[in-house]
Amino acid sequence: MIPIFKVFMSEDVGHFLSPVLHSGYIGEGEKVKLFEKKIGEVIQNDNVVAVNSGTAAITMALRLAGVGQNDFVMTSPMTCFGYKTHVLLEDGTTLPIGKIVNQKIPCRVISFNEKEQKLEPKMVTNWIKQSSKGVEWYRLHTRNGRVTRGIMGKAGIFVTGDHKILTKEGYLRVDELMPTSEIVTNQQSLNLKQKEFIVGTLLGDASLSYEGKGWGRFIVSHAINQTEWIELKEKALKGFSLNKRESPSKPGHQATITLETIKNVEWRNLRLEWYPRGKKIVPNNINLSPMTLATWYMDDGSLTAANGALLCTEGFENPSFWVLFYKLVDLGLRPHAVRRGSGYIITIGNGIDGEGSANRFFNTIAPYIPKSMRYKLPPNSPEYNPSLWDLGEAEAAIDYPVVIKIDNPPRSHKPSNVYCLEVKDNHNFVTAGMIVSNCLATNEPILSLGAVPVWVDIHSDGTMRPFDLEQKIESLWKKPKAILCMDWGGLPCDYISINYISEKFNIPIIEDACQALGSVYNDEPIGNHADFVAFSFQAIKHLTTADGGALVVNDPDLLKEARLMRWFGLDRTQGTDMRCYQDPVTWGYKFQMNDVTASIGLANIRHLPWILSETRRHANVYNDELKDLNTVRIIKPESFKKSNYWLYTLLVNDAEDFMNYLKTNGVDCSKVHDRNDTKQMFFESFEDELTGVDYFDDHHVCIPVGWWVKDSEVEQIVSLIKKYEESA
């Protein structure tokens, strides 16, 4: 799949980051100041305040503009679960979301940390209950979910179509999910290094059991005196829940220790590969990495009298044996097949025919062999390197959706209401094994200040329509406190017209340029056309600091206030005890950027011109090749607007059909964001006819355009779109 988003990270980011990590100071410091200076150079404006996210920048801008309780904010718009949707709690139990919301239970739920790619408990911070009038319901579970337990249990959920589920490509609405969408779950999955270890121990002593109903276990046993080897295997399985049990000695048998994972779909899938007919085989696509060879040898190998290697393979039938034999040949070794009983074993020697194969074999695996197993190595073998066993943790497993649109969910789910939770920091939680969330970053800060959004219509390019803005302002019974406009996908709004309206009514402009760093309007970089300009450096933006943002404040007095507001209202330059002896004039946030994320930004910002150039080059190909189509239409900006093309947006007659077509043919695509005015949380906003929003929401589709897309892939996408046009 050609991805629609990809994180750019400079290859030498460690050169910038390492000194900060080991400096003893990682808060807001000199690196943040330098990063602010570099951003100022890009946008040709020095009034930059670095913060921890684009959302933080918008929130501060609203405060600085004087927005407060019940004030109007002019903006453009661009929900939840049934009662018995089970939410996974910290202790491994579950509760229905309706019960959590109705009783406002202050629980810790399992949430997914996208930065660290791991599950962790997080506190519920808000309980949301709204009418379900007008929502579309879907029944959703995953292909490997335990559907036999029924939708009432943990196998699935009833959910509104606009709610978002975490996939490998980011959050997708339920009604956008495809059978091939890869959903991130709370099950554990082996990372690449762990897979190498597992393959080695499956060639040796380990086995996979089948538990029925889609589950399996990994099991391995060793003599109790092999303590170090057992501990290494425990370490290699970090992230998986393990049971460890001892079995006492019996006549003719040593005492043993057995490691056994809890039931998991990952082991079931591996068992299907390794035990297709109930007996262990060697898959044809097996890869014998150094880790795999070392693990296999420690489990089922020995040193010969001539300092060669012997691998016990007589337990495998002939087809599997010869797979292993020729995989060793592919590595440049000269193995020998030696008959033992009804099968074969493998020896690797150094003789005339072996051409030093044993030496190469032992030099490869010796760094993985711990002290207690060195008796299996010849003298003068390379030393043990324990760091090679730092394999990392298990990852979140991927599954595939089963989505069914339904008219009436069961009454037991209380379909008259929908329920949702707000979770600290990560803003997602686990239900039915899936990770669910929402994306409302532009307009939620309006609600956080108690203000009321007034929805303004948009052009077919996704940007605010000035004529509608002016009409809406004139129709209100009190003057709005701010105009909040968004540069869709990097395409600047019409700032000549919007500034005219701003001056006419004396209302400040807040520009959401979170997608628009590097864009240009009227030959001037974005960052210079509004009173406040918010940028985002979130993971998949053109410039990333892992997460972060910046606010441009073009009023000198408000710029000083912004620097105070981002850190509790305190001036960090005022002595070592600034927390204790200052008397803040106004309250602030903990919105500051730190030197760690600033250092990542400093490493990446040097590549921004190249990123912008590559992205625009790809966009220009689309502009030229697709300009004459009818079913699929491009959005080509006016000559005085130069987009950074964070998104390349098309308008398609049948957007859903078009997205299904592209994804089926290996091209990722998405609407990226959907309209906010239909969200339950905005029920107090003004309702009005928004024909432009209706059209754009129904027809827009974003396709891959960034620096990571190869020229051949751009040609492939163009060809697919033209074929779609021909068949429409």
C-alpha distance (Angstrom), angle and dihedral (degrees) to the residues before:
residue distance angle dihedral
M1 . . .
I2 3.81 . .
P3 3.83 100.4 .
I4 3.78 123.3 -128.7
F5 3.82 91.2 -148.3
K6 3.79 134.7 30.0
V7 3.80 132.6 172.7
F8 3.82 115.1 -116.6
M9 3.80 113.8 -147.3
S10 3.80 122.9 171.9
E11 3.80 113.7 -119.2
D12 3.82 90.7 -129.3
V13 3.82 96.0 47.8
G14 3.81 88.1 120.5
H15 3.81 89.7 62.9
F16 3.80 88.9 61.2
L17 3.78 98.0 35.4
S18 3.80 104.8 42.6
P19 3.84 97.5 65.6
V20 3.80 90.0 52.8
L21 3.79 94.3 47.8
H22 3.81 90.6 53.3
S23 3.79 98.0 37.7
G24 3.79 95.6 88.2
Y25 3.82 90.5 -121.3
I26 3.80 121.5 80.2
G27 3.81 102.3 154.0
E28 3.79 128.3 97.6
G29 3.80 103.6 -43.7
E30 3.78 145.3 122.7
K31 3.82 94.9 -35.8
V32 3.81 89.9 58.0
K33 3.81 90.5 51.4
L34 3.80 90.8 49.0
F35 3.80 91.3 48.1
E36 3.82 90.2 51.2
K37 3.80 88.5 52.1
K38 3.82 92.2 50.8
I39 3.81 92.4 49.0
G40 3.80 87.8 49.3
E41 3.80 89.3 55.3
V42 3.82 91.5 51.6
I43 3.82 94.4 50.5
Q44 3.84 95.1 32.2
N45 3.80 91.2 -124.2
D46 3.82 126.5 104.6
N47 3.82 97.4 -161.9
V48 3.80 93.2 99.5
V49 3.82 126.8 144.0
A50 3.82 113.2 -172.4
V51 3.81 114.8 -142.7
N52 3.79 137.6 171.4
S53 3.83 98.5 -97.8
G54 3.78 144.7 0.4
T55 3.81 88.7 -110.4
A56 3.81 89.4 56.9
A57 3.82 89.0 51.9
I58 3.82 91.6 52.7
T59 3.81 91.9 46.4
M60 3.81 91.4 52.1
A61 3.81 91.6 46.0
L62 3.80 90.8 54.1
R63 3.81 90.5 50.5
L64 3.80 92.3 47.2
A65 3.80 89.6 49.7
G66 3.80 88.4 57.6
V67 3.80 97.7 -108.5
G68 3.79 113.0 161.6
Q69 3.79 144.9 144.9
N70 3.85 113.9 -15.9
D71 3.82 93.6 -6.4
F72 3.81 118.4 142.3
V73 3.80 121.3 -117.1
M74 3.80 120.2 -169.1
T75 3.81 109.5 -136.5
S76 3.79 142.3 143.1
P77 3.82 123.5 -114.8
M78 3.53 114.3 -134.5
T79 14.68 88.7 165.4
C80 3.41 161.6 -161.8
F81 3.83 166.8 -112.1
G82 3.78 144.4 -37.7
Y83 3.81 118.9 -107.1
K84 3.81 97.7 -99.7
T85 3.80 97.9 49.6
H86 3.81 102.1 131.6
V87 3.81 117.0 -130.1
L88 3.81 118.9 -155.7
L89 3.82 112.7 -122.6
E90 3.81 130.4 -154.4
D91 3.83 93.6 -100.1
G92 3.81 93.1 54.3
T93 3.81 95.4 -103.4
T94 3.80 124.7 111.9
L95 3.80 137.5 -135.0
P96 3.81 130.0 -166.5
I97 3.79 109.9 -100.0
G98 3.81 90.3 -130.8
K99 3.81 90.9 59.5
I100 3.81 92.1 48.1
V101 3.81 91.5 50.3
N102 3.82 98.4 41.4
Q103 3.81 92.8 49.3
K104 3.84 94.1 34.7
I105 3.80 88.8 -131.6
P106 3.86 109.4 -164.4
C107 3.80 94.7 -139.5
R108 3.80 134.8 151.6
V109 3.79 112.8 -120.5
I110 3.78 130.9 -167.4
S111 3.82 110.4 -95.3
F112 3.81 133.7 177.6
N113 3.81 120.3 -116.8
E114 3.81 102.7 -149.3
K115 3.82 93.9 -168.8
E116 3.80 94.2 55.4
Q117 3.81 94.3 28.0
K118 3.79 93.8 -131.2
L119 3.79 140.6 113.9
E120 3.79 118.5 -110.3
P121 3.82 138.6 164.5
K122 3.82 116.9 -97.2
M123 3.79 132.6 -179.3
V124 3.80 121.2 -108.5
T125 3.82 107.2 -120.8
N126 3.81 102.3 179.3
W127 3.81 138.3 23.8
I128 3.82 116.7 -147.8
K129 3.82 126.6 -163.7
Q130 3.80 122.5 169.5
S131 3.78 139.7 162.6
S132 3.79 114.4 -86.7
K133 3.80 92.7 -145.2
G134 3.79 109.8 143.2
V135 3.82 97.7 4.9
E136 3.81 123.8 132.8
W137 3.81 113.9 -128.6
Y138 3.80 126.6 -144.1
R139 3.77 132.3 -173.4
L140 3.80 107.9 -137.3
H141 3.78 133.8 -177.0
T142 3.79 135.9 142.1
R143 3.78 128.6 -100.9
N144 3.80 93.5 -116.6
G145 3.81 94.1 38.7
R146 3.79 117.6 118.4
V147 3.79 93.1 -102.1
T148 3.82 91.2 167.5
R149 3.81 87.2 75.4
G150 3.78 89.1 64.0
I151 3.75 133.3 -123.9
M152 3.82 90.6 -76.7
G153 3.80 90.4 69.1
K154 3.78 131.7 50.8
A155 3.79 96.3 -65.0
G156 3.76 98.1 85.6
I157 3.78 149.6 -11.9
F158 3.78 144.0 -134.0
V159 3.78 105.9 -125.3
T160 3.79 139.4 166.1
G161 3.79 115.5 -102.9
D162 3.80 95.2 -117.4
H163 3.79 95.9 57.5
K164 3.79 116.6 108.7
I165 3.79 129.6 -123.2
L166 3.81 123.5 -163.8
T167 3.80 113.6 -112.2
K168 3.81 131.9 170.1
E169 3.82 87.7 -95.9
G170 3.82 93.8 50.1
Y171 3.80 132.9 -92.4
L172 3.82 116.1 -20.2
R173 3.79 129.1 -174.6
V174 3.79 114.6 -109.8
D175 3.79 90.4 -118.6
E176 3.84 89.4 53.9
L177 3.80 95.7 53.1
M178 3.79 116.7 117.2
P179 3.83 126.9 -158.0
T180 3.83 85.7 -109.3
S181 3.83 95.0 50.2
E182 3.81 109.2 121.8
I183 3.80 107.5 -132.8
V184 3.81 119.8 -158.9
T185 3.83 109.8 -129.8
N186 3.79 137.7 -174.1
Q187 3.80 91.2 -111.9
Q188 3.80 117.2 107.1
S189 3.78 122.0 -109.9
L190 3.80 129.9 -171.7
N191 3.78 116.6 -104.9
L192 3.83 117.8 -136.2
K193 3.81 95.5 -93.2
Q194 3.80 92.1 46.8
K195 3.80 89.6 51.5
E196 3.81 90.1 57.0
F197 3.81 89.4 53.4
I198 3.82 93.2 46.4
V199 3.81 92.1 51.5
G200 3.82 89.5 53.0
T201 3.76 95.6 49.9
L202 3.84 91.9 44.2
L203 3.81 86.6 56.7
G204 3.79 85.0 52.8
D205 3.80 130.9 30.9
A206 3.81 104.9 -28.0
S207 3.79 128.2 100.0
L208 3.79 137.6 -170.7
S209 3.78 121.0 -133.9
Y210 3.80 126.6 -156.0
E211 3.80 113.6 -131.9
G212 3.80 99.4 -177.1
K213 3.83 128.6 -118.4
G214 3.79 92.4 62.7
W215 3.80 98.9 -52.9
G216 3.80 135.8 117.9
R217 3.81 141.3 173.2
F218 3.80 136.1 -141.3
I219 3.83 113.4 -134.8
V220 3.80 132.0 -177.5
S221 3.81 130.8 167.1
H222 3.81 132.6 -165.8
A223 3.77 138.4 176.3
I224 3.78 110.2 -84.6
N225 3.82 92.1 -116.1
Q226 3.84 91.2 64.0
T227 3.81 90.4 80.9
E228 3.81 97.6 143.9
W229 3.81 93.3 50.2
I230 3.82 91.2 48.8
E231 3.81 91.0 50.1
L232 3.81 90.4 50.8
K233 3.79 90.3 52.7
E234 3.81 90.1 50.3
K235 3.81 89.1 51.3
A236 3.79 91.6 48.2
L237 3.82 89.9 55.4
K238 3.80 94.2 53.5
G239 3.79 110.9 154.4
F240 3.81 94.6 31.9
S241 3.80 120.8 101.6
L242 3.81 107.6 -116.9
N243 3.77 135.6 -165.4
K244 3.82 114.2 -152.7
R245 3.78 119.8 -166.3
E246 3.80 136.9 170.3
S247 3.80 125.0 -138.1
P248 3.83 116.7 -157.7
S249 3.78 121.5 -123.1
K250 3.80 120.3 -90.2
P251 3.80 130.8 -165.7
G252 3.79 105.1 -66.5
H253 3.82 93.3 5.1
Q254 3.83 131.7 88.5
A255 3.78 123.5 -132.9
T256 3.80 110.5 -92.2
I257 3.78 141.3 -158.5
T258 3.80 118.2 -142.7
L259 3.80 126.0 -159.5
E260 3.77 114.2 -158.1
T261 3.80 128.5 175.4
I262 3.78 121.5 -140.9
K263 3.79 115.8 -105.3
N264 3.79 113.8 -67.9
V265 3.80 137.4 164.9
E266 3.84 89.2 -127.7
W267 3.82 91.0 68.3
R268 3.81 92.1 45.2
N269 3.80 90.1 55.3
L270 3.81 91.7 47.8
R271 3.80 90.5 49.0
L272 3.81 90.3 54.9
E273 3.82 87.0 55.7
W274 3.82 98.3 43.3
Y275 3.83 100.7 32.1
P276 3.83 104.7 34.3
R277 3.82 92.2 153.4
G278 3.80 99.5 24.0
K279 3.85 94.5 -88.2
K280 3.81 123.1 93.4
I281 3.81 115.6 -103.7
V282 3.80 134.0 173.9
P283 3.84 111.1 -111.0
N284 3.80 113.6 -125.1
N285 3.82 92.0 -127.8
I286 3.81 94.4 56.6
N287 3.82 116.1 140.4
L288 3.82 118.7 -149.8
S289 3.81 103.7 -149.6
P290 3.84 121.4 174.5
M291 3.82 89.3 -99.2
T292 3.81 90.9 50.4
L293 3.82 92.7 48.2
A294 3.81 93.0 47.7
T295 3.81 93.7 48.7
W296 3.80 92.2 46.4
Y297 3.81 92.1 48.6
M298 3.82 94.1 48.7
D299 3.81 90.5 49.6
D300 3.79 99.9 41.8
G301 3.81 110.4 6.8
S302 3.78 139.6 88.5
L303 3.79 141.6 -172.4
T304 3.81 116.1 -103.1
A305 3.80 124.7 -138.9
A306 3.82 89.0 -104.8
N307 3.85 91.6 54.3
G308 3.79 92.2 -102.5
A309 3.79 129.0 130.5
L310 3.81 126.3 -104.1
L311 3.82 121.2 -164.5
C312 3.82 117.9 -165.6
T313 3.80 105.3 -135.2
E314 3.79 102.2 146.6
G315 3.82 89.5 110.4
F316 3.80 90.4 69.0
E317 3.78 121.4 81.6
N318 3.81 117.7 -117.5
P319 3.83 98.6 -92.2
S320 3.81 91.3 53.8
F321 3.78 93.1 43.2
W322 3.80 92.2 54.9
V323 3.81 91.3 47.1
L324 3.82 87.7 59.2
F325 3.79 93.2 41.6
Y326 3.81 94.3 55.4
K327 3.80 93.2 40.9
L328 3.83 86.4 60.8
V329 3.81 89.3 48.4
D330 3.82 88.5 52.5
L331 3.82 87.6 57.3
G332 3.82 89.8 59.8
L333 3.81 95.6 -102.6
R334 3.82 127.4 131.0
P335 3.83 104.8 -135.5
H336 3.81 123.1 -178.0
A337 3.81 124.7 -143.3
V338 3.82 111.2 -138.1
R339 3.80 121.1 -171.4
R340 3.82 114.3 -121.7
G341 3.80 117.6 173.0
S342 3.78 109.3 -48.1
G343 3.80 93.3 -22.3
Y344 3.81 143.1 42.0
I345 3.78 138.2 -100.2
I346 3.81 125.7 -156.2
T347 3.78 125.5 -124.9
I348 3.80 126.8 -173.2
G349 3.80 116.8 -162.6
N350 3.80 142.3 172.3
G351 3.80 99.5 -129.2
I352 3.78 128.2 117.0
D353 3.77 92.3 -73.8
G354 3.81 93.2 40.4
E355 3.82 94.3 55.3
G356 3.82 91.7 -155.6
S357 3.82 94.1 -49.2
A358 3.81 94.0 144.2
N359 3.82 91.9 53.8
R360 3.81 90.8 51.3
F361 3.80 90.9 46.1
F362 3.82 94.2 50.9
N363 3.82 93.4 42.4
T364 3.82 87.1 55.6
I365 3.81 98.3 48.8
A366 3.84 102.9 29.9
P367 3.86 95.7 86.0
Y368 3.83 87.7 60.7
I369 3.83 96.0 49.4
P370 3.86 114.3 98.0
K371 3.80 125.7 -142.6
S372 3.81 96.6 -95.1
M373 3.83 91.1 55.2
R374 3.81 99.1 43.2
Y375 3.82 89.6 101.8
K376 3.80 84.9 79.8
L377 3.83 91.3 63.0
P378 3.81 130.3 77.3
P379 3.84 119.1 -115.3
N380 3.82 119.0 -77.3
S381 3.80 94.2 25.0
P382 3.82 116.6 156.0
E383 3.81 114.5 -80.8
Y384 3.79 125.0 -95.5
N385 3.84 115.6 -93.6
P386 3.84 108.3 -159.9
S387 3.83 92.2 -170.9
L388 3.82 88.5 72.0
W389 3.80 87.0 72.6
D390 3.81 93.0 60.2
L391 3.78 92.3 103.8
G392 3.80 98.2 160.9
E393 3.78 126.9 -127.4
A394 3.77 133.4 -54.3
E395 3.80 113.9 -88.5
A396 3.78 131.1 -132.4
A397 3.80 108.1 -83.5
I398 3.81 124.0 -120.8
D399 3.82 123.7 -127.6
Y400 3.81 135.8 170.0
P401 3.81 128.3 -114.0
V402 3.77 131.8 -113.2
V403 3.82 105.8 -160.5
I404 3.82 124.6 -176.5
K405 3.81 122.3 178.0
I406 3.82 110.3 -139.5
D407 3.78 133.7 -173.3
N408 3.79 99.9 -148.7
P409 3.80 125.2 21.6
P410 3.83 115.2 -152.7
R411 3.80 116.0 -76.7
S412 3.79 88.7 -120.6
H413 3.81 87.1 72.6
K414 3.83 90.8 58.1
P415 3.82 93.5 -128.3
S416 3.81 90.7 -170.1
N417 3.82 86.1 81.8
V418 3.79 138.2 37.4
Y419 3.79 123.5 -149.5
C420 3.78 135.0 -154.2
L421 3.80 141.1 166.0
E422 3.79 132.3 -139.5
V423 3.81 110.5 -142.7
K424 3.80 126.5 -159.5
D425 3.83 118.8 -100.3
N426 3.81 100.4 -21.4
H427 3.82 97.4 49.5
N428 3.79 93.5 -150.4
F429 3.78 138.6 90.4
V430 3.80 139.5 -169.2
T431 3.78 124.3 -102.5
A432 3.80 128.0 161.4
G433 3.80 86.7 -2.5
M434 3.83 90.9 -60.9
I435 3.81 129.3 111.8
V436 3.81 112.8 -128.3
S437 3.80 132.4 -169.3
N438 3.81 145.3 140.2
C439 3.83 135.3 -124.5
L440 3.82 116.4 -138.9
A441 3.80 100.9 135.0
T442 3.81 99.4 142.1
N443 3.78 101.2 50.6
E444 3.82 104.9 26.6
P445 3.85 91.4 78.5
I446 3.83 86.6 64.1
L447 3.80 89.2 60.8
S448 3.82 92.3 44.4
L449 3.82 88.6 65.2
G450 3.80 94.0 45.9
A451 3.80 92.5 -110.0
V452 3.82 127.9 139.0
P453 3.84 123.4 -122.1
V454 3.80 117.9 -132.6
W455 3.78 106.7 -158.3
V456 3.80 117.7 -131.0
D457 3.81 121.9 -163.6
I458 3.82 122.6 -115.0
H459 3.80 138.9 -140.5
S460 3.79 120.4 -110.0
D461 3.83 87.4 -95.9
G462 3.82 91.3 64.5
T463 3.82 97.2 -107.7
M464 3.82 127.0 121.0
R465 3.82 117.6 -82.3
P466 3.86 107.2 -128.6
F467 3.82 94.4 -158.4
D468 3.80 91.4 57.7
L469 3.82 90.4 44.0
E470 3.80 91.6 56.6
Q471 3.80 93.4 45.6
K472 3.82 92.6 49.5
I473 3.82 92.6 49.9
E474 3.80 91.1 51.1
S475 3.81 91.7 49.9
L476 3.84 95.6 54.3
W477 3.81 121.2 97.7
K478 3.83 91.2 -136.1
K479 3.79 133.8 30.5
P480 3.83 115.9 -95.8
K481 3.79 117.7 -119.5
A482 3.81 96.9 -137.4
I483 3.80 146.9 7.3
L484 3.80 110.1 -135.1
C485 3.81 112.3 -167.5
M486 3.80 129.4 175.0
D487 3.82 128.6 -144.2
W488 3.80 97.5 -137.3
G489 3.80 111.5 -136.5
G490 3.82 90.0 -19.7
L491 3.81 96.5 -51.8
P492 3.83 109.1 131.9
C493 3.80 120.5 -126.2
D494 3.82 121.2 -120.9
Y495 3.82 95.7 -82.9
I496 3.80 96.2 173.0
S497 3.81 89.9 62.7
I498 3.81 95.4 36.6
N499 3.81 91.8 50.1
Y500 3.82 89.5 50.4
I501 3.83 89.2 54.5
S502 3.81 90.9 44.4
E503 3.81 91.7 54.3
K504 3.82 93.0 42.8
F505 3.82 93.2 57.1
N506 3.83 97.7 24.9
I507 3.82 93.7 -121.6
P508 3.84 120.6 146.2
I509 3.81 120.3 -122.3
I510 3.81 121.8 -129.6
E511 3.79 110.3 -165.3
D512 3.79 116.5 -155.1
A513 3.80 96.6 -150.6
C514 3.81 93.0 159.4
Q515 3.81 88.8 127.1
A516 3.80 96.9 35.2
L517 3.82 111.8 70.1
G518 3.81 105.6 142.1
S519 3.80 95.6 20.8
V520 3.81 118.8 129.2
Y521 3.82 133.0 -144.7
N522 3.81 121.5 -171.5
D523 3.83 91.3 -11.6
E524 3.82 91.1 -56.3
P525 3.82 124.7 105.8
I526 3.78 118.0 -108.2
G527 3.80 107.6 -95.5
N528 3.81 96.5 66.0
H529 3.81 105.0 69.4
A530 3.82 104.3 70.8
D531 3.80 140.1 46.2
F532 3.80 90.3 -112.8
V533 3.82 127.5 19.0
A534 3.81 123.0 -169.4
F535 3.81 122.1 -157.2
S536 3.80 128.7 -172.3
F537 3.81 127.9 -148.9
Q538 3.80 94.9 -176.4
A539 3.81 119.1 152.6
I540 3.81 100.3 -82.9
K541 3.80 99.4 36.9
H542 3.83 120.1 111.4
L543 3.82 87.7 -101.6
T544 3.80 116.4 33.0
T545 3.78 132.9 -172.3
A546 3.85 88.3 -179.9
D547 3.79 83.8 -96.2
G548 3.76 128.7 -9.0
G549 3.76 146.1 107.2
A550 3.78 146.2 -157.2
L551 3.77 136.6 -135.9
V552 3.79 122.0 -149.6
V553 3.83 111.6 -153.1
N554 3.78 113.8 -170.7
D555 3.82 96.4 -169.1
P556 3.86 111.2 82.2
D557 3.83 94.2 -145.9
L558 3.79 93.5 47.4
L559 3.82 89.6 45.7
K560 3.83 88.9 61.5
E561 3.80 89.9 47.5
A562 3.82 90.9 50.0
R563 3.80 91.7 54.9
L564 3.81 88.7 53.9
M565 3.79 94.6 42.7
R566 3.80 94.8 56.3
W567 3.84 91.3 65.3
F568 3.83 112.2 38.3
G569 3.82 92.6 -69.5
L570 3.81 90.5 -71.0
D571 3.81 128.4 131.8
R572 3.82 105.8 -128.1
T573 3.81 91.9 -161.5
Q574 3.81 94.0 65.3
G575 3.81 104.5 96.7
T576 3.78 133.4 -70.5
D577 3.80 95.4 -68.1
M578 3.79 97.2 50.3
R579 3.83 91.0 134.2
C580 3.80 92.3 60.4
Y581 3.79 109.1 38.1
Q582 3.80 105.4 36.3
D583 3.78 121.8 96.1
P584 3.82 104.5 -152.1
V585 3.79 115.3 -140.9
T586 3.81 91.8 -150.0
W587 3.76 135.7 12.9
G588 3.78 120.7 -101.8
Y589 3.79 144.7 -175.9
K590 3.78 139.2 -107.8
F591 3.80 89.9 -111.5
Q592 3.82 100.4 127.9
M593 3.79 124.3 130.4
N594 3.83 116.2 -126.0
D595 3.80 132.8 -139.5
V596 3.82 92.3 -106.8
T597 3.81 95.3 61.0
A598 3.81 91.1 36.1
S599 3.82 89.4 56.8
I600 3.81 90.6 53.3
G601 3.79 87.8 50.9
L602 3.81 92.2 49.7
A603 3.81 89.9 52.9
N604 3.80 92.3 49.9
I605 3.81 102.2 38.7
R606 3.81 91.4 71.6
H607 3.82 87.1 66.2
L608 3.82 95.9 48.1
P609 3.85 95.4 98.0
W610 3.81 90.2 53.8
I611 3.83 92.2 45.9
L612 3.81 91.2 51.0
S613 3.81 92.4 44.9
E614 3.82 94.4 50.5
T615 3.80 93.1 45.1
R616 3.81 93.3 48.9
R617 3.81 90.9 46.0
H618 3.81 90.2 56.5
A619 3.83 91.1 44.7
N620 3.81 90.7 52.5
V621 3.80 89.9 54.9
Y622 3.81 89.2 54.2
N623 3.82 90.5 45.9
D624 3.81 91.6 53.2
E625 3.80 99.4 39.0
L626 3.82 99.8 41.5
K627 3.81 101.2 36.5
D628 3.81 96.0 102.3
L629 3.81 98.9 49.2
N630 3.81 123.0 112.4
T631 3.80 108.4 -168.0
V632 3.82 89.6 45.7
R633 3.80 115.3 38.8
I634 3.79 130.0 -170.2
I635 3.81 125.4 -137.4
K636 3.78 104.7 -131.8
P637 3.83 113.1 -173.2
E638 3.78 123.7 -129.8
S639 3.80 115.6 -96.0
F640 3.82 92.8 -101.5
K641 3.84 91.7 55.9
K642 3.79 120.4 74.0
S643 3.79 112.8 -174.4
N644 3.80 123.6 -155.2
Y645 3.82 86.1 -143.5
W646 3.78 96.5 -133.8
L647 3.78 79.4 158.8
Y648 3.78 127.2 25.5
T649 3.79 103.8 -152.0
L650 3.79 127.2 -162.7
L651 3.80 128.5 -172.1
V652 3.80 110.8 -135.6
N653 3.79 130.1 -174.8
D654 3.80 92.5 -134.8
A655 3.80 105.2 23.2
E656 3.82 96.2 178.2
D657 3.79 93.3 51.0
F658 3.81 90.9 46.4
M659 3.82 93.2 50.6
N660 3.80 91.4 48.4
Y661 3.81 89.1 50.7
L662 3.82 94.4 50.9
K663 3.80 94.9 44.9
T664 3.78 91.7 48.2
N665 3.82 86.9 54.6
G666 3.81 95.1 49.8
V667 3.81 101.1 -95.6
D668 3.79 118.4 121.1
C669 3.79 117.2 -140.7
S670 3.77 137.8 163.7
K671 3.78 146.9 171.5
V672 3.85 85.1 -121.2
H673 3.84 93.3 -160.4
D674 3.77 133.4 22.9
R675 3.78 132.0 -154.9
N676 3.81 118.4 -68.9
D677 3.79 99.6 -156.4
T678 3.83 92.3 79.6
K679 3.81 93.9 53.9
Q680 3.78 116.8 113.2
M681 3.80 93.5 -128.4
F682 3.81 90.9 63.3
F683 3.81 94.9 55.9
E684 3.83 91.6 123.5
S685 3.81 93.9 56.4
F686 3.80 122.2 104.0
E687 3.79 115.2 -84.5
D688 3.79 116.0 -142.4
E689 3.77 141.1 148.1
L690 3.81 109.8 -80.3
T691 3.79 106.0 -178.8
G692 3.80 93.7 166.9
V693 3.79 92.2 51.8
D694 3.81 90.5 47.1
Y695 3.81 91.1 52.6
F696 3.80 96.4 43.4
D697 3.81 93.8 45.6
D698 3.81 91.1 51.1
H699 3.81 98.4 44.6
H700 3.82 112.3 28.5
V701 3.82 121.5 105.9
C702 3.82 127.4 173.3
I703 3.83 121.4 -146.0
P704 3.85 133.2 -168.4
V705 3.81 112.9 -77.6
G706 3.82 108.5 143.9
W707 3.78 134.9 114.8
W708 3.82 92.5 -84.1
V709 3.83 94.4 62.2
K710 3.79 111.5 99.7
D711 3.81 120.6 -133.9
S712 3.80 89.1 -116.1
E713 3.81 89.3 53.4
V714 3.81 91.1 51.2
E715 3.81 87.7 53.6
Q716 3.81 89.7 47.5
I717 3.83 91.5 52.2
V718 3.82 91.9 47.6
S719 3.79 90.6 50.1
L720 3.81 92.5 49.5
I721 3.80 92.3 49.6
K722 3.81 91.9 49.3
K723 3.81 90.3 50.2
Y724 3.79 89.3 50.5
E725 3.81 89.9 50.9
E726 3.80 91.1 50.8
S727 3.80 93.0 51.2
A728 3.82 95.5 44.3
